[in-house]
Amino acid sequence: MKVYLDDERQTPDGWVRVYWPDEAIELLKTGAVTDISLDHDLGDDKRGTGYDVVLWIEEQVALHGFVPPTMMVHSANVSARTKMENGIRAIEAMVRRRDG
C-alpha cells in the first residue's frame, strides 16, 4: 500500500490518502505500507505534522525492529522538508547498521 499524507494536494493514482499523522501511523502499524509520501503542514498543528510520522517511524525502527517503507517528502515548507529529510536519512542509516 502507498500512503499519501496531505491536507490539500490531489492524491496520486494508486495511493491511499490520509489527512492526519495518526491515520498514517495506524496504516504503518499494519505492516502493509510499502511507500509513504509526507506533507509537513496539515492545517492543524495540534493534530500533528508529517514530522510526527517520521519521529514515530524512527522510534519503531530503533526500539522495535520496524521495517520502514520507502519514505519521501512532498512538503513545500522548506525548513520542515529539510528536517524531515534529515530524519529519513537517519532512519535509513539506522536500518543499514542494523541489517548490516
N, C-alpha and C positions, 0 to 999 in steps of 0.2 A: 504494500500500500504506500502511496506517495501522499504526504500530508503538506498542505499549504496553509500556513498561519498568516492571516491578513484580515484587516477590517474593511478595506476599501477596494483593492485591486480585483480584477476579474480572475477567477480561478482557472489555471491552465487545464486543458483537456487531460483527463486521466488522473487528476489529483483530487484528494478529498479535502474540502475546505473546512477549516476551523477558525473561530474568531478569537479564542482566548487561550492563554497558556495551559490552564487546567484541562481543556479539551484535548490539546495536543499531547499532554502528558498521559492522559488516560489511554489514548491510542498507542503511545510509545510503550506503555506497560503491557500491552497485548503481545508485543514481540513481532507484530506483523508489519511494522513500518520499515520500509526499505530506504526511503528518501524523505527528507523534511526540508522545506524552504521556509525561512522565518523572516517576518517583518518585525521591527522593534516597537514602534509606536502603534498601539492598538486602540487608541481613543479613550481609554480609562486606565491610567497608570495604577489605580487602586486594585484593578483586576489583574495587573501584571503586564509584562512586556515580553517580547521574544527572547530577551536575555535571560529571563527566568527559566525558559526551556533549556537554554544552553547550560545554565547552572545545574538544573535537575539532571541532565544527561551526564555532566561532569561528575556529580556526586555518585550516580548509579554506576558509572564506569569504575571510579576509584574504590568504592566500597562494596559493590555487589557483582562485579564482573560483567556488567551490562555490555552487550554488543550494540554499539550505536549505529544508527542508519547513516547513509550519506547525508551530510548536512551542508546547507547553503543559506546565504543571507540575501534577501532582496530589499532590504530597508533603504530608504532614501536619506535617513538620518546618518550623516557621515561619521560622526563620532561614535554613535551607538553601533553602527555597522562595523567599525574598526574593533571596538570592544568585543563584539560577538564573534568576529572572525578570529581574533586572538584566542578567545575561549575555545573555539572549534579546533584551532591548531594545537592547543594544549591537550584537548581530548584525544586528538589523533596521535599525538606523541605518546600519551599515556598508553593508548592501545598498542602502539608499536612496541613499547618497552614490555608491556605485559605479554604480548603474543610472540615477542622476540623473533 
